[in-house]
């Protein structure tokens, strides 16, 4: 059964205690007395302190090189015919 409306649930930024503010205007931690409105996580940085993200650089495509290696392999494969002809000469 849910509890009656106890206000907003908080977790203290100093000591980590979980508590409800009981609808009070000042959410004070019952254990350490820290005012939860002073939490550093709630404050946003000033506009001058914000870092602006740098624009993405365009990616330059890599130049395509001719496939000279494949041509060399094909030329090397042709002398195999000569080897086959030599095999026929042998008894």
ZIJOWO-V580859 format. One line per field, one symbol per residue. phi: phi as a letter, one per 30 degrees, with the letter a starting at -180 (. if undefined). psi: psi as a letter, one per 30 degrees, with the letter a starting at -180 (. if undefined). burial: + if it has 24 or more other C-alpha atoms within 12 Angstrom, else -. A space follows every 10 residues. Layout:
phi = ???
psi = ???
burial = ???
This chain:
phi = .ddddcjddb bddccidcac dhiddcdcdd dciddddcdd dddcddeddd ccdddddddd ddddcddddd dddddddddd dddddddddd d
psi = kklljgakkl jkfefgkklk fhglfjjkkf efgkkffgkf ffkklleffk kkkkkkkkkk kkkklkifee eeeeeffeff eeeeeeeffk .
burial = ---------+ +++-----++ +-----+++- ----++---- ---------- ---------- ---------- ---------- ---------- -
